[in-house]
Amino acid sequence: MPTLDPLFTTSASTRLSDGEKRAIVQMFAHGSSIPDLASWYKVTQADIREVLKPHVQFVNQGRSR
């Protein structure tokens, strides 16, 4: 039975250093997209959103009236 890569079994908060998290927030503020950041840091887009959540207010794509 293959063992799971620990990189993909821990949350982004433990995978990324504080410096990396600050860099992600800065890069996002300067126009980097979530998919680009996820591929650069080798994490999922959900991980990037988790890092950005305290700093960014995400808006739903669909708006109800």
N, C-alpha and C positions, 0 to 999 in steps of 0.2 A: 504494500500500500504506500503510495507516495506521500511524503510529508508536505505540509502546507508551508509555503514561503512565509516567514514571519512578517515580511514587509506588507503582505496583504491581509494579515489577521489582526493587526493593531490599528487603532484609529489614527487619523491624521495628527491629532494633538500630541501623540507620542512619537509618531514617525518623523515629524518636522521639528527642527530646532526653533527656538524663539527668534533667532536671526532670520531663518528661512521664512517664518510666518510674517515677520515685519517686511521682508523683501516682497513677499507675495502681495501684501496689502498695498505697498508702494507701487508695484508694477501694475496692479489692477487699477489703481488710481490714475496711472499714466497711460491707460488704454489697452493693456494686455487683456486678452480674452481668457475666460475660465478654461476652455479647452486647451489653449496654448500653455497656460500655467500648469495645468494637470500633466501635460506631456513633458514639460521641462523638468518638473519636480518628481516625475514618475509616480504620481498618485492619481486617484480618481477625481472627476469633477465634483463629486459630492464632498470629497475631502477638502477641495479648494473652497467650496461654499461654506463648509464648517469653519475654516480658518477666517473667512471674510465676514461671517455672520455678525460678530460683535461690532463690525466697522461699517457694514453696508446694509441698507434696507433693500431687500429684494422685492420687486414688483411682479405680481402675477401677470402672465402673458395675456390671459383672457380677463376682460373686465365685465362685471355684471352691472346692469342698470338698476 
